[in-house]
Amino acid sequence: MTPSVATSIAAAPAPAMGATAASPAPPATQQVAKRRAIPERVQSTMLATAFPLALVVLWHQLVILTGTRLVPTPYQVGLMMYDFVFGGVHDDAFSGTIVTHLFASMQRVYGGFGLAILLGVPLGLLIGKVKVVRQLVDPTLSLLRPIPVTAWLPLSMIFFGLGPRSAIFLVFLGAFYPIVLNTVFIGLAGFVSDRLIVALSNRILRWSPQYRG
């Protein structure tokens, strides 16, 4: 090899790392992709809006064609909702009373949920920690848990009547079993090992040795 050829080879730039990788798309291609993305977003929004509107139109047409008085039209429902929120349409006992009804519903929902927390979390901790409690309570909970909440409606009406206590009882049943199960299987068995060891070393918790691993 002659000195001139060797010098030219040495002066040739070495190929950059990753040269074989795919080069980024040019700006023109990116602009085309963005232009295509905007119509797709508009199309998805229009389709998502058109379907419920079509259902409302179908609802209105079915009520008009059948002539039934048992099902109101969408306009009548909207008018009643406006009167229920703001009043000034029918001026009856329900006009402008949505805040009162929302407060009553929140009392039932959060009352039942709070009661489920107060009873479910301690019970779940006992089931997860004390073997005797687990053997005593777990079979009964496993038997009652698959029963739907609606199946308890007749008993709730018998014992609590038609007032808010019946609704609170049903909400309590709907939230009680998931809270107990999550406390047992996630709240205890799902403890991170190192955190539990730190807690044990600081004498915060006094679990049996089987929970230390």
C-alpha positions in Angstrom: 0.0 0.0 0.0 1.4 3.4 -1.0 1.8 6.2 1.5 -0.8 8.3 -0.4 -3.4 5.6 -0.2 -2.8 5.0 3.5 -3.1 8.7 4.1 -6.4 8.9 2.3 -7.7 5.9 4.2 -6.7 7.4 7.5 -8.2 10.8 6.7 -11.6 9.2 5.8 -14.1 9.9 8.5 -15.2 6.9 10.5 -18.9 6.0 10.3 -20.9 7.4 13.3 -22.4 5.0 15.8 -26.0 4.2 15.0 -25.6 5.2 11.3 -27.5 2.1 10.3 -30.5 3.2 12.5 -33.4 4.7 10.8 -33.1 8.5 10.4 -35.8 10.7 11.9 -38.7 11.6 9.7 -38.3 14.9 7.9 -40.3 17.9 9.0 -42.7 17.6 6.0 -43.6 14.1 7.0 -44.3 15.2 10.6 -46.5 18.0 9.4 -48.5 15.6 7.3 -49.0 13.3 10.3 -50.2 16.1 12.4 -52.7 17.2 9.7 -54.0 13.7 9.6 -54.3 13.5 13.4 -56.5 16.5 13.6 -59.3 15.1 11.3 -59.1 11.8 13.1 -59.7 13.6 16.4 -62.6 15.5 14.9 -64.1 12.3 13.5 -63.8 10.4 16.8 -65.5 13.4 18.6 -68.3 13.6 16.1 -68.9 9.8 16.2 -68.9 9.8 20.0 -71.4 12.7 20.0 -73.6 11.5 17.2 -74.5 8.1 18.7 -76.1 9.4 21.9 -77.9 12.1 19.9 -79.2 9.4 17.6 -80.5 7.5 20.7 -82.3 10.6 21.9 -83.9 11.2 18.5 -85.0 7.5 18.4 -86.4 7.8 21.9 -88.4 10.9 20.9 -89.7 9.2 17.7 -90.8 6.1 19.5 -92.7 8.0 22.1 -94.5 10.1 19.4 -95.2 7.0 17.2 -96.6 4.9 20.0 -98.5 7.7 21.7 -97.7 6.4 25.1 -98.1 8.6 28.2 -96.0 6.3 30.5 -92.7 7.5 29.0 -92.0 11.2 28.6 -90.2 12.8 25.6 -86.6 14.1 26.0 -87.9 17.6 26.0 -90.3 16.9 28.9 -87.5 15.3 30.8 -85.2 18.3 30.2 -88.0 20.7 31.3 -88.6 18.8 34.5 -84.9 18.7 35.3 -84.7 22.5 34.7 -87.6 23.0 37.1 -86.0 20.6 39.6 -82.8 22.6 39.6 -83.8 26.2 39.1 -87.6 26.2 39.5 -90.0 28.7 37.9 -91.7 26.2 35.6 -94.3 24.2 37.6 -93.7 25.9 41.0 -94.6 22.7 42.9 -93.1 21.1 46.0 -90.1 19.8 44.0 -89.2 23.0 42.1 -85.7 24.1 42.9 -85.1 21.5 45.6 -82.1 19.6 44.0 -79.7 20.7 46.8 -82.0 19.2 49.4 -82.1 15.9 47.6 -78.4 15.8 46.9 -77.7 16.4 50.6 -80.0 13.6 51.5 -78.4 11.2 49.0 -75.0 12.1 50.3 -76.0 11.3 53.8 -77.2 7.9 52.8 -74.1 7.1 50.6 -71.4 8.4 52.9 -73.2 7.2 56.0 -73.3 3.6 54.8 -69.7 3.8 53.5 -68.4 5.3 56.7 -70.1 2.6 58.7 -68.6 0.0 56.5 -65.2 1.4 57.1 -65.6 1.6 60.8 -66.6 -2.1 61.0 -64.8 -3.6 58.0 -61.2 -2.3 58.6 -61.0 -3.6 62.2 -62.6 -6.9 61.3 -60.2 -7.3 58.4 -57.3 -6.7 60.6 -58.5 -9.2 63.1 -59.1 -11.8 60.4 -55.6 -11.3 59.0 -53.8 -11.3 62.3 -55.8 -13.7 64.6 -56.2 -17.2 63.4 -59.1 -18.0 65.7 -61.1 -15.0 64.4 -60.3 -16.0 60.8 -61.5 -19.6 61.4 -64.6 -18.3 63.1 -65.7 -15.5 60.8 -64.3 -16.4 57.4 -66.7 -19.2 56.5 -69.7 -17.0 57.3 -68.4 -14.1 55.3 -67.6 -16.4 52.4 -71.2 -17.7 52.5 -72.9 -14.2 52.7 -70.6 -12.3 50.3 -72.0 -13.8 47.0 -75.5 -12.7 47.9 -76.4 -9.6 45.8 -77.2 -6.4 47.7 -80.6 -6.2 46.0 -81.5 -9.5 47.6 -81.3 -7.9 51.0 -83.9 -5.2 50.0 -87.0 -7.0 51.5 -85.2 -7.6 54.8 -84.0 -4.0 54.9 -87.6 -2.8 54.4 -88.8 -5.1 57.1 -86.2 -4.2 59.7 -85.5 -0.5 58.8 -88.7 0.6 57.0 -88.8 2.8 53.9 -86.7 5.6 55.3 -83.1 6.5 54.9 -81.9 3.8 57.3 -82.8 1.1 54.8 -80.7 2.8 52.1 -77.8 3.2 54.5 -78.0 -0.5 55.3 -77.8 -1.4 51.6 -74.9 0.9 51.0 -73.2 -0.6 54.0 -73.6 -4.1 52.6 -72.3 -3.1 49.2 -69.1 -1.6 50.7 -68.5 -3.9 53.7 -67.3 -7.1 52.0 -64.8 -5.4 49.6 -63.4 -3.4 52.5 -62.9 -6.5 54.6 -61.3 -8.5 51.8 -59.0 -5.7 50.8 -57.9 -5.2 54.4 -57.1 -8.9 54.8 -55.4 -9.7 51.5 -53.9 -6.4 50.5 -53.6 -4.5 53.8 -51.7 -7.3 55.5 -50.3 -9.7 53.0 -49.5 -6.9 50.6 -47.1 -5.2 53.1 -43.7 -4.5 51.6 -41.3 -6.6 53.5 -38.7 -4.0 54.3 -41.2 -1.6 55.6 -42.7 -4.2 57.8 -39.3 -5.1 59.1 -38.6 -1.4 59.9 -41.9 -1.2 61.7 -41.1 -4.3 63.7 -37.6 -3.1 64.6 -39.1 0.2 65.9 -41.6 -1.7 68.0 -44.5 -0.1 66.2 -46.2 -3.4 65.3 -46.0 -6.7 67.1 -46.9 -9.3 64.6 -46.1 -13.0 64.8 -42.9 -14.1 63.0 -44.9 -15.5 60.1 -45.6 -12.0 58.8 -42.0 -10.8 58.9 -41.0 -12.4 55.6 
